[in-house]
Amino acid sequence: MSIADKAGTFLLGDRAVKRMGYGAMQLAGPHVFGPPKDPAAAVAVLREAVASGVNHIDTADFYGPHVTNRLIREALHPYAEDLTLVTKVGAVRGADASWNPAQSPAELTQAVHDNLRNLGLDVLDVVNLRVWGNMNSPSDESIEQSFTALAELQHQGLIRHLGVSNVTAAQVRQAQGIAKVVCVQNHFNLTHRADESLIAELGREGIAYVPFFPLGGFTPLQSQTLSSVAARLEASPLCVALAWLLQRAPNILLIPGTSSLAHLRENLSASELTLAPALLAELDALVEVG
């Protein structure tokens, strides 16, 4: 059994995926812009992830832009039948590396076609509408026009399943009134837990919850409690933080990203780590921040 098998699976639409996946964002250059310093190393990380049992890869054509999708195609095409590629639309990159909203129907249509071309696909497995706004406190603006545009592309056969990212519970419900939602991708980790009730609600509905920044993002998680628990388990703090997420709820799917083979193996090893109730209680008691 591979490392990625041991955390079990969950349905992402009609796709059974391992709960430990991989996020491709860090394969692009600095600040997620431009090509990586070592493209061969990026390809090696992708191939190692799949060889280790990962069958859920998260990406976006605005990473680079176009960089991570082209690397995925180079490394893994033709794709294994059980590999699920999940992408996001709703943003574009400026020439100055800025992140800019691209939420209109025309922009979303272009983004879907860009993803299809750069990934080498005729249909996208899952597309998340990445709603513009603060990652720590998403705005509650209407997403009706944008999500309806994606639903139309789904009707055209270009997308199998739809999800939403960086959203409030109200926006999830709004999307569900337009088309079936198979996943929600929001900011959540050991010290940022604003979505506790949403995760539970989605779990009751059989909907996957995919935390972005599961290890803190650009500012890695720092906690004396986390370090203490990790020392007792003879594991790294970040591995323990991932294991905590896997044990938090069965509908949580992880997509930690890295451009390093060593860090990839460390992340995947979280699937083998079981946190005893006493250790879970210590971590659960951490004061929420953000």
C-alpha positions as CSV (number, residue, x, y, z in Angstrom):
1,M,0.0,0.0,0.0
2,S,1.4,3.4,-0.9
3,I,1.7,6.3,1.5
4,A,-1.2,8.1,0.0
5,D,-3.5,5.1,0.4
6,K,-3.4,5.0,4.2
7,A,-5.5,8.1,4.8
8,G,-8.4,6.6,2.8
9,T,-10.4,8.1,0.0
10,F,-13.3,10.4,-0.5
11,L,-15.6,11.1,-3.4
12,L,-14.9,14.3,-5.4
13,G,-18.0,14.2,-7.5
14,D,-17.9,10.8,-9.0
15,R,-14.1,10.5,-8.6
16,A,-12.7,8.5,-5.7
17,V,-9.5,10.4,-4.7
18,K,-6.9,9.7,-2.0
19,R,-7.3,12.2,0.9
20,M,-3.7,13.2,0.6
21,G,-3.2,15.0,-2.7
22,Y,-0.7,17.5,-4.0
23,G,-0.9,21.3,-4.8
24,A,1.1,22.5,-7.8
25,M,1.3,26.2,-6.9
26,Q,4.9,26.1,-5.7
27,L,6.2,24.6,-8.9
28,A,6.1,28.0,-10.6
29,G,8.9,30.6,-10.1
30,P,9.2,33.0,-7.1
31,H,5.9,34.6,-6.1
32,V,4.2,32.0,-8.2
33,F,5.3,33.9,-11.3
34,G,7.4,32.7,-14.2
35,P,9.1,29.3,-14.7
36,P,10.8,27.4,-12.0
37,K,14.6,27.6,-11.6
38,D,14.8,23.9,-12.3
39,P,12.0,22.6,-14.5
40,A,13.4,19.0,-14.4
41,A,13.1,19.0,-10.7
42,A,9.5,20.2,-10.9
43,V,8.7,17.4,-13.3
44,A,10.4,14.9,-10.9
45,V,8.3,16.1,-8.0
46,L,5.1,15.6,-10.0
47,R,6.1,12.1,-11.1
48,E,7.2,11.1,-7.5
49,A,3.8,12.3,-6.2
50,V,1.9,10.1,-8.6
51,A,4.3,7.2,-8.1
52,S,3.6,7.5,-4.4
53,G,-0.1,7.1,-4.9
54,V,-1.4,10.6,-5.1
55,N,-4.3,10.8,-7.5
56,H,-5.6,14.3,-6.8
57,I,-3.5,17.3,-8.1
58,D,-4.6,20.9,-7.6
59,T,-3.5,23.6,-10.1
60,A,-4.5,26.8,-11.8
61,D,-3.6,28.3,-15.2
62,F,-2.8,31.6,-13.4
63,Y,0.1,29.9,-11.6
64,G,3.0,31.2,-13.6
65,P,0.8,32.0,-15.6
66,H,0.4,28.7,-17.6
67,V,3.6,27.3,-16.0
68,T,2.2,24.6,-13.6
69,N,-0.3,23.3,-16.1
70,R,2.3,22.9,-18.8
71,L,4.6,21.1,-16.3
72,I,1.8,18.8,-15.3
73,R,1.2,18.0,-18.9
74,E,4.9,17.4,-19.6
75,A,5.3,15.2,-16.5
76,L,2.1,13.2,-16.5
77,H,0.4,13.2,-19.9
78,P,-1.2,10.9,-21.0
79,Y,-2.8,10.8,-17.6
80,A,-3.6,7.8,-15.5
81,E,-7.3,7.0,-15.5
82,D,-7.6,7.5,-11.8
83,L,-5.8,10.9,-11.7
84,T,-8.1,13.8,-10.9
85,L,-6.9,17.3,-11.9
86,V,-8.6,20.1,-10.2
87,T,-8.1,23.7,-11.4
88,K,-9.3,27.1,-10.5
89,V,-10.5,30.1,-12.5
90,G,-11.3,33.7,-11.5
91,A,-8.0,35.4,-11.6
92,V,-5.3,36.5,-14.1
93,R,-1.7,37.7,-13.6
94,G,-0.4,41.1,-14.6
95,A,3.0,41.6,-16.3
96,D,4.2,42.9,-13.0
97,A,3.2,39.6,-11.3
98,S,0.1,41.2,-9.8
99,W,-3.0,39.1,-9.0
100,N,-6.1,40.5,-10.7
101,P,-9.8,39.4,-10.7
102,A,-11.2,37.8,-13.8
103,Q,-14.7,36.9,-12.9
104,S,-16.8,37.9,-16.0
105,P,-18.3,35.2,-18.1
106,A,-16.0,36.0,-21.0
107,E,-12.9,35.8,-18.8
108,L,-14.0,32.6,-17.2
109,T,-14.7,31.0,-20.6
110,Q,-11.2,32.0,-21.7
111,A,-9.7,30.6,-18.6
112,V,-11.4,27.2,-19.0
113,H,-10.2,27.0,-22.6
114,D,-6.7,28.0,-21.4
115,N,-6.7,25.2,-18.9
116,L,-7.9,22.6,-21.4
117,R,-5.2,23.6,-23.9
118,N,-2.3,23.7,-21.4
119,L,-3.3,20.5,-19.6
120,G,-3.9,18.7,-22.9
121,L,-7.5,17.7,-22.0
122,D,-10.9,17.7,-23.8
123,V,-12.8,18.1,-20.5
124,L,-11.7,19.3,-17.0
125,D,-12.4,17.0,-14.1
126,V,-13.2,19.8,-11.5
127,V,-13.2,23.5,-11.9
128,N,-13.3,25.8,-8.8
129,L,-14.6,29.3,-9.1
130,R,-11.9,31.2,-7.1
131,V,-13.9,34.2,-5.7
132,W,-12.0,37.4,-5.3
133,G,-11.4,38.8,-1.8
134,N,-9.5,38.5,1.4
135,M,-8.4,34.9,2.1
136,N,-8.9,35.4,5.9
137,S,-12.4,36.9,5.6
138,P,-14.0,36.4,2.1
139,S,-16.5,38.9,1.0
140,D,-20.1,37.9,0.7
141,E,-20.8,39.4,-2.8
142,S,-23.0,37.6,-5.2
143,I,-21.4,34.9,-7.3
144,E,-24.5,34.2,-9.4
145,Q,-23.2,35.5,-12.7
146,S,-19.8,33.9,-12.5
147,F,-21.0,30.5,-11.3
148,T,-23.8,30.5,-13.8
149,A,-21.2,31.0,-16.5
150,L,-19.2,27.9,-15.3
151,A,-22.4,25.9,-15.1
152,E,-23.1,26.7,-18.8
153,L,-19.6,25.5,-19.7
154,Q,-20.4,22.3,-17.7
155,H,-23.6,21.9,-19.8
156,Q,-21.4,22.2,-22.9
157,G,-19.4,19.3,-21.7
158,L,-16.1,21.1,-21.0
159,I,-16.3,20.6,-17.2
160,R,-17.3,17.5,-15.3
161,H,-17.7,18.9,-11.8
162,L,-17.8,22.4,-10.2
163,G,-16.5,23.7,-6.9
164,V,-16.0,27.1,-5.2
165,S,-13.0,28.6,-3.5
166,N,-12.5,31.5,-1.0
167,V,-16.2,31.6,-0.2
168,T,-18.6,32.1,2.6
169,A,-21.3,29.6,3.6
170,A,-23.9,31.9,2.0
171,Q,-21.9,31.8,-1.3
172,V,-21.8,28.0,-1.1
173,R,-25.5,27.9,-0.9
174,Q,-25.9,30.4,-3.7
175,A,-23.7,28.2,-5.9
176,Q,-25.7,25.1,-5.0
177,G,-28.8,26.8,-6.2
178,I,-27.2,27.0,-9.6
179,A,-25.4,23.7,-10.0
180,K,-24.1,20.8,-7.9
181,V,-21.0,21.7,-5.8
182,V,-18.6,18.9,-5.2
183,C,-15.9,20.7,-3.2
184,V,-15.2,23.9,-1.3
185,Q,-11.6,25.2,-1.1
186,N,-11.0,27.7,1.7
187,H,-8.3,28.8,4.1
188,F,-8.2,26.4,7.0
189,N,-5.4,25.0,9.2
190,L,-4.5,24.2,12.8
191,T,-4.6,27.9,13.8
192,H,-7.1,29.3,11.3
193,R,-10.4,27.5,11.9
194,A,-13.2,29.9,10.8
195,D,-14.8,27.1,8.7
196,E,-15.4,24.5,11.4
197,S,-19.2,24.5,11.1
198,L,-19.0,24.7,7.3
199,I,-16.8,21.6,7.2
200,A,-19.2,19.7,9.3
201,E,-22.2,20.8,7.2
202,L,-20.5,19.9,3.9
203,G,-19.5,16.5,5.4
204,R,-23.1,15.7,6.1
205,E,-23.9,16.5,2.4
206,G,-21.0,14.4,1.1
207,I,-19.1,17.4,-0.2
208,A,-15.3,17.6,0.0
209,Y,-13.5,20.4,1.9
210,V,-10.0,21.2,0.6
211,P,-8.0,23.5,2.8
212,F,-5.6,25.9,1.1
213,F,-2.6,27.0,3.1
214,P,-2.9,23.8,5.2
215,L,0.6,24.6,6.6
216,G,0.2,28.3,6.9
217,G,1.0,29.4,3.4
218,F,3.7,31.9,2.9
219,T,4.1,32.2,6.7
220,P,4.5,28.6,8.0
221,L,2.7,27.5,11.1
222,Q,4.6,28.3,14.3
223,S,3.5,27.0,17.7
224,Q,5.3,25.7,20.8
225,T,2.5,23.3,21.3
226,L,2.8,21.9,17.8
227,S,6.6,21.6,18.2
228,S,6.2,19.8,21.5
229,V,3.7,17.3,20.1
230,A,5.9,16.7,17.1
231,A,9.0,16.1,19.2
232,R,7.1,13.4,21.2
233,L,6.1,11.8,18.0
234,E,9.5,12.1,16.4
235,A,7.9,13.8,13.5
236,S,8.2,17.3,11.9
237,P,5.7,20.0,13.1
238,L,4.3,20.4,9.6
239,C,3.8,16.7,9.3
240,V,1.8,16.7,12.5
241,A,-0.3,19.7,11.3
242,L,-1.2,17.7,8.2
243,A,-2.1,14.7,10.3
244,W,-4.3,16.8,12.5
245,L,-6.3,17.9,9.4
246,L,-6.7,14.4,8.2
247,Q,-8.1,13.4,11.6
248,R,-10.3,16.5,11.9
249,A,-13.0,15.4,9.4
250,P,-13.3,12.6,6.9
251,N,-14.3,15.0,4.1
252,I,-11.1,17.0,4.3
253,L,-8.8,16.5,1.3
254,L,-5.2,17.8,1.6
255,I,-3.2,19.4,-1.2
256,P,0.1,20.5,0.4
257,G,2.5,21.9,-2.2
258,T,6.2,21.8,-2.5
259,S,8.9,22.0,-5.2
260,S,11.2,19.6,-3.1
261,L,11.3,15.9,-3.3
262,A,12.3,15.7,0.4
263,H,9.4,17.9,1.5
264,L,7.0,16.0,-0.7
265,R,8.0,12.7,1.0
266,E,7.6,14.4,4.4
267,N,4.2,15.7,3.6
268,L,3.0,12.4,2.3
269,S,4.2,10.7,5.5
270,A,1.5,12.5,7.4
271,S,-0.9,9.8,6.1
272,E,0.9,7.3,8.3
273,L,0.8,9.4,11.4
274,T,-2.0,8.8,14.0
275,L,-2.5,11.3,16.7
276,A,-3.7,9.8,20.0
277,P,-6.7,11.5,21.7
278,A,-4.5,13.3,24.3
279,L,-2.3,14.8,21.6
280,L,-5.3,15.8,19.5
281,A,-6.7,17.6,22.6
282,E,-3.5,19.5,23.0
283,L,-3.6,20.7,19.4
284,D,-7.4,21.3,19.5
285,A,-6.8,23.7,22.4
286,L,-4.5,26.0,20.4
287,V,-5.8,29.6,20.2
288,E,-7.3,30.4,16.8
289,V,-5.6,33.3,15.0
290,G,-6.6,35.1,11.8
